[in-house]
Amino acid sequence: MRFSINISYFIIFLLALSCSKNEDKATVIKEKNLETQMIEVYNQAMQEFEKGDVIYAGKKFSEAELLFPQSVWAPRAVLMSAYGYFSQGYYANAINDLERFIVKYKNHKNSDYAYYLLALCHYDQIVDEKKDLNEILQSKKYFDYIIKNYPNSDYAIDSKYKLELIVEIMASKEMYLARYYIQREKWIPAINRFKVVINQYDSTIYVEEALFRLVELHFKLGLDDEATKYASLLGYNYQSSEWYEASYKILNNEYEKRKINSKNEKKNFIKKFKQLFE
């Protein structure tokens, strides 16, 4: 009787062990199928991308990532989706993908590329110096980040080049605003904008004109010492430039005219004073 009971327990044990192995096997098969399915969706997305349908490709890439987010293909899917949107000018979609990639896959080996593509998304939306500064500032922020954090990457070289262009645009923005104030005879705001150019963007092509305008405006306001100071700075650094010649003419020709007018006014005053006693 006892032997019969022991055999029964043994059979139950074997059945349980068998079921456990089958469950493990089923789980492994399920995971493999999920990854296979994910790769299939990824390949479908690539086919649509190559056809030029980046919207549908982006949806398929997102689907692939959601199917198996632990896979090495998941971050690749996000980057491919972002690049597809970027290549066709859907910048908002690309930026959304890239910002999510940076947060979700923070230490990924392609993070430098993600930041670079994010910078390009903003950079390509820059129209000119008259438009909103947001895209200029955003692209500058990400190019600066690449240069600082990935100095030896392939993207750092191009980031430095584009950063130089951005600085030129920012200086151009200040010049545009300064000229706007001059047209409305708001001399002090104009002076402040020109000072920003020479203090913050001294390596740009706008420095010479900014110095000349400071000479011109200070002279107009009767601040001869300030005008002379900026003229000296312009002469010391850009003596052969047309802007220096223009500032020289202002200080010399206008100064001589002022001296003559001052003498004439003095003579007229003395003459009027003498007439009081005739």
C-alpha positions in Angstrom: 0.0 0.0 0.0 2.8 2.4 1.0 4.7 1.5 -2.1 1.7 2.3 -4.2 1.4 5.7 -2.6 5.1 6.5 -3.1 4.8 5.6 -6.8 1.8 8.0 -7.0 3.9 10.9 -5.5 6.7 10.1 -7.8 4.4 10.2 -10.9 3.0 13.5 -9.7 6.5 14.9 -9.2 7.5 13.9 -12.8 4.4 15.4 -14.2 5.0 18.7 -12.3 8.6 18.8 -13.5 7.5 18.1 -17.1 4.9 20.9 -16.9 7.6 23.3 -15.5 10.0 22.5 -18.4 7.2 22.9 -20.9 6.3 26.3 -19.4 9.9 27.4 -19.6 10.2 26.3 -23.1 6.9 28.0 -24.0 8.2 31.3 -22.5 11.5 31.1 -24.4 9.6 30.4 -27.7 7.3 33.3 -26.9 10.2 35.8 -26.4 11.9 34.6 -29.5 8.8 35.1 -31.5 8.3 38.6 -30.1 11.9 39.6 -31.1 11.4 38.0 -34.5 8.1 39.9 -34.9 9.8 43.1 -33.9 12.6 42.7 -36.5 10.0 42.0 -39.1 8.2 45.2 -38.3 11.6 47.1 -38.3 12.3 45.7 -41.8 8.9 46.8 -43.0 9.6 50.3 -41.6 12.9 50.3 -43.5 11.2 49.4 -46.7 8.7 52.2 -46.3 11.5 54.6 -45.5 13.4 53.7 -48.7 10.2 54.3 -50.6 10.1 57.8 -49.2 6.9 57.4 -47.0 8.5 58.6 -43.8 5.2 59.1 -42.0 4.2 55.5 -42.3 7.8 54.4 -41.7 7.9 56.4 -38.5 4.8 54.7 -37.3 6.2 51.3 -38.0 9.5 52.2 -36.3 7.5 53.2 -33.2 5.6 50.0 -33.4 8.8 48.0 -33.5 10.2 49.8 -30.5 7.0 49.2 -28.5 7.0 45.5 -29.4 10.3 44.8 -27.8 11.8 47.9 -26.0 14.6 45.8 -24.4 16.0 44.8 -27.8 19.1 46.5 -29.3 16.8 47.3 -32.2 14.5 49.5 -30.2 16.8 52.6 -29.9 17.8 52.1 -33.6 14.2 52.3 -34.5 13.8 55.6 -32.7 16.8 57.1 -34.4 15.7 55.9 -37.8 12.2 57.3 -37.2 13.8 60.7 -36.2 16.1 60.7 -39.2 13.2 59.9 -41.6 11.2 62.8 -40.3 14.2 65.1 -40.4 15.0 64.2 -44.0 11.6 65.3 -45.2 11.4 68.4 -43.0 9.0 67.1 -40.4 11.1 68.7 -37.7 8.5 68.6 -34.8 8.1 64.8 -35.2 11.9 64.4 -35.4 12.5 66.6 -32.3 9.9 64.6 -30.4 11.6 61.3 -31.2 15.1 62.6 -30.4 14.1 64.2 -27.1 12.5 60.9 -26.1 15.6 58.9 -27.2 17.8 61.1 -25.1 15.7 60.6 -21.9 15.0 56.9 -22.5 18.4 55.7 -23.8 20.5 58.1 -21.9 23.8 56.2 -22.1 23.4 54.8 -25.6 26.5 54.7 -27.8 24.8 56.8 -30.4 23.8 59.7 -28.1 26.2 62.0 -29.9 24.4 61.4 -33.1 21.0 62.0 -31.4 22.2 65.4 -30.0 23.7 66.3 -33.4 20.5 65.5 -35.3 18.5 67.5 -32.7 20.8 70.5 -33.2 20.3 70.2 -37.0 16.5 70.1 -36.6 16.6 73.5 -35.0 19.4 74.8 -37.2 17.5 74.0 -40.4 14.6 76.1 -39.2 16.6 79.3 -38.9 15.3 81.7 -41.5 17.1 85.0 -40.9 18.0 87.4 -38.2 14.5 89.0 -38.2 12.7 85.9 -37.0 12.2 84.4 -33.6 15.4 83.7 -31.8 14.2 80.4 -30.3 15.6 78.1 -33.1 18.9 80.0 -33.1 19.3 79.6 -29.3 18.2 75.9 -29.3 20.6 74.9 -32.1 23.4 76.8 -30.4 22.7 75.0 -27.1 22.9 71.6 -28.7 26.0 72.3 -30.8 27.7 73.7 -27.7 26.7 70.5 -25.9 28.3 68.3 -28.6 31.5 70.2 -28.6 31.8 70.1 -24.8 30.7 66.4 -24.3 31.8 64.8 -27.5 34.9 66.8 -28.6 36.5 63.9 -30.4 33.4 62.8 -32.3 32.9 63.4 -36.0 30.0 65.7 -35.2 32.1 68.1 -33.1 33.9 69.5 -36.2 30.7 70.3 -38.1 29.2 71.7 -34.8 32.0 74.2 -34.5 31.6 75.3 -38.1 27.8 75.7 -37.7 28.3 77.5 -34.4 30.4 80.1 -36.1 27.5 80.7 -38.5 25.0 80.9 -35.6 27.1 83.6 -33.9 27.2 85.6 -37.1 23.4 85.3 -37.3 23.0 86.4 -33.6 25.3 89.4 -34.3 23.2 90.2 -37.3 20.1 90.2 -35.2 21.6 92.8 -32.9 22.6 95.0 -35.9 19.1 94.7 -37.3 17.6 95.9 -34.0 20.1 98.7 -33.7 19.3 100.0 -37.2 15.6 99.7 -36.3 16.1 102.0 -33.3 18.2 104.5 -35.4 15.3 104.8 -37.9 13.1 105.8 -35.0 15.7 108.1 -33.5 16.0 106.0 -30.3 19.7 106.6 -29.9 20.3 105.0 -26.5 18.7 101.6 -27.3 20.6 101.6 -30.6 23.9 102.3 -28.8 23.3 99.5 -26.4 22.7 97.0 -29.3 25.9 98.0 -31.0 27.8 97.6 -27.7 26.4 94.0 -27.5 28.0 93.3 -30.9 31.4 94.5 -30.0 31.4 92.9 -26.5 29.8 89.5 -27.3 30.4 89.0 -31.0 33.8 90.6 -31.5 34.9 87.9 -34.0 32.0 88.6 -36.5 32.0 90.6 -39.6 29.7 93.2 -38.0 32.2 94.6 -35.4 33.7 97.3 -37.7 30.3 98.8 -38.6 29.1 98.6 -35.0 32.2 100.6 -33.9 31.6 103.2 -36.6 27.9 103.5 -35.6 29.0 104.1 -32.0 31.3 106.9 -33.2 28.5 108.4 -35.2 25.8 108.2 -32.5 28.0 109.5 -29.7 29.2 112.4 -31.8 25.5 113.1 -32.7 24.7 113.3 -28.9 27.7 115.6 -28.3 29.7 112.9 -26.4 33.0 113.7 -28.2 35.2 111.8 -25.8 33.2 108.6 -26.2 33.1 109.0 -30.0 36.9 109.5 -30.0 37.3 106.4 -27.9 35.4 104.2 -30.3 37.2 105.8 -33.3 40.5 105.0 -31.7 39.5 101.4 -31.2 38.3 101.2 -34.8 41.6 102.7 -36.0 43.8 100.5 -33.9 42.2 97.3 -35.1 40.9 98.2 -38.6 42.9 101.2 -39.7 42.6 100.3 -43.4 38.9 99.7 -43.4 36.2 101.9 -45.0 34.5 102.2 -41.6 37.6 103.8 -40.0 37.9 106.3 -42.9 34.2 107.2 -42.4 34.7 107.7 -38.7 37.8 109.8 -39.3 35.8 112.1 -41.6 33.0 112.5 -39.0 35.4 113.5 -36.2 37.6 115.8 -38.3 35.1 117.5 -40.7 32.4 117.9 -38.1 34.8 119.0 -35.5 36.1 121.8 -37.7 32.6 122.8 -38.5 31.7 122.9 -34.8 34.8 125.1 -34.1 33.9 127.6 -36.9 30.2 127.7 -35.7 31.4 128.2 -32.1 33.7 131.1 -33.1 30.9 132.7 -35.2 28.4 132.4 -32.3 31.0 134.0 -29.9 31.5 136.9 -32.3 27.8 137.4 -32.7 27.3 137.4 -29.0 30.1 140.0 -28.5 28.7 142.1 -31.3 25.2 142.1 -29.7 26.7 142.8 -26.3 28.5 145.9 -27.6 25.4 147.2 -29.3 23.7 147.5 -25.9 26.1 150.3 -25.0 26.0 152.3 -28.3 
